[in-house]
Amino acid sequence: MPYNWTRPRKGAERELHLWPHQSLRPRGYVRFLGLTAALICVPLVPLLGSFLLWGLLPFLLLTLFGMKYALDRSRRDHQILEVLTIGPENARLERINPDGRRQSWHCNRYWTRVEMHDHDGPVPHYVTLQGGGREVEIGAFLSEDERVALYGDLKTALSSGPAR
């Protein structure tokens, strides 16, 4: 799952780190682009030495660089990190967006409520935290099953006492 809890030490705060799926690892990224470049060159072999090669080459290179741009943009747009810190008295959520902006929310952990909106949120099983006069989303980028599991984990973590 693309989230994990840190192991609480005696008297320490618990932290939950959430991040979106990264389906293409850096090694797979290089392999995919290399294989695509090799396959794009296969139809060019019979055209070696002809003027038609120079007519097709810019379009094939444009295709390759367009694919690279799309993969890079997708990776950049999914560089999100959400960190929920649950202390003895406070709960704090910090979201680091792809552009580096930080958004934060905090409230007394005993007033924090976890809500799941099964059908009326932007995604099914939309999970939010309420408290301190605000309602904030958490883990909206997770899959549906992961949001259901996250809801259960958050209910348990916030209802239990502080980490000992």
N, C-alpha and C positions, 0 to 999 in steps of 0.2 A: 504494500500500500504506500502511496506517496505521502504518508505522514508517520511520525513516530514521536513517542514520549521519551524524554530524558529520564534516566533513573534517578529518583529522588534520593538525596543524601540526608542524613539526619538534620532536621531543621531547615532544609533547603526548599526552594521553590520548585515546582514541577513545570516543565516546559513542553509544549506541543509544537512541533514544526510541521507545516503543511506546504506542499509544493505541487505544481501541475505535473502530469505525466510528460516525460521526455521520451518519445517513442524511438527516436533515432539518436543513438550515442555517437560521440565524436568519431570513433573507429568506423562505425557503420556509415556515417556521413561521408567520410573519405572514400570508402569502398563503393558506395552508391554513385558518387560523382565520377569516380574513376571508371567504373563499369559503364556508366551512361556515356562518357566520352569515348570509350573504346567502341561501344556499339554504334554510336553516331558516325564513327570513322569507317565502319565496315562498308557502307554503300559508296564511300568516296574512293575506295581502292580501284575499282574499274575505271574511274574517271581521272586517275593520275595522268598528268601530261596533257590534259585537254582544258579548253577554256571553260567548260561547264563546271569544272571543279571550283574555279574562282567565283562563279555565280552562286553555287550552293554553299560554299564555306561560310560566308557571313551569316547566313540564316541558321546554319547548324551551330555556329558559335553563339549566336544570339539565344538560341534555345538552351544551350548549356549554361550560359551565364544567367539567363532568366530562372532556370531551375535552382541554381546556386543562390540567387537573390531570394527566391521564395522560401527555401529551406532556412537561410540565415534569418529572414524576417520572422518566420514561424518560431524559431528558437529564441530570438530576442523578445518576442511578444509573450513567451511563456516563462520568462525569468521572474516569477513571482514567488515570494516567500511570506508566509504568515506565521507569526510566532505568538502563541498564547502562553502567558506566564500566570500560573496560579500559585499565589503565596498564601501564607496563613490568614491574611486579612484582605488582600486585593487580588483582582483578576485584571490582566492587562493583555490586550491584543494589539499587535503591531503588524502592519502589512507593508512590505517593501515592493513597490510596483516596478514594472520593467524599465521605466524611465528614471528610477532612483528615488522618486518621491516616497515619503513615508506617511502612512496614516496610522493613527493610534487611537485607542479607546481604553478606558479603564473604569472600574467601579469596585465597590465593596463586594467581595466574592459571595457573601451570604445573600446579597440582593440580586446576584446574577442569575438569570433564568435562561435555559436553553430551550429554544422553540424549533419545531419542525413544521414547515408549511408543506403539506403533502402535495397539494395541487395548485395553490394560489401564489406560488413564487415564480421567479423567472425560470427556474429549473425544477423538475420533480424532486421532492424531499429536500427542499431548501432549508438549510440550517442557519439559525440566527442566534445571537446572544443579546439579551436585553438587560439593561441596568444603567444606572447613572443618567436616566432620562433619554437614552438613545437605544436604538436597535441596530446592530451591525451584522453583516453576513460573515460567515466563516466557511471556507472550503467549497465555495460555489463551483470551482473548477474540477472538483473530484467527480468520479462516476456516481451514478445513482446508488449502487450498493455500498460504495465507500462512504457516502454521505449518511446513509442509514447507520452504518457501523460507527461513524464519527459521532453521531447524535447519542448513541448509547454510551460511548466512551466519555463524552463530555458530561452527560448526566451523572455518570458514576464519579468522575473526577471532581465535579463541583459539589456533589452531595456528600462525599466523604470528607473527613476532617483534614487538616493540614498534614503534609508529608512529615513522617517522623523517622 
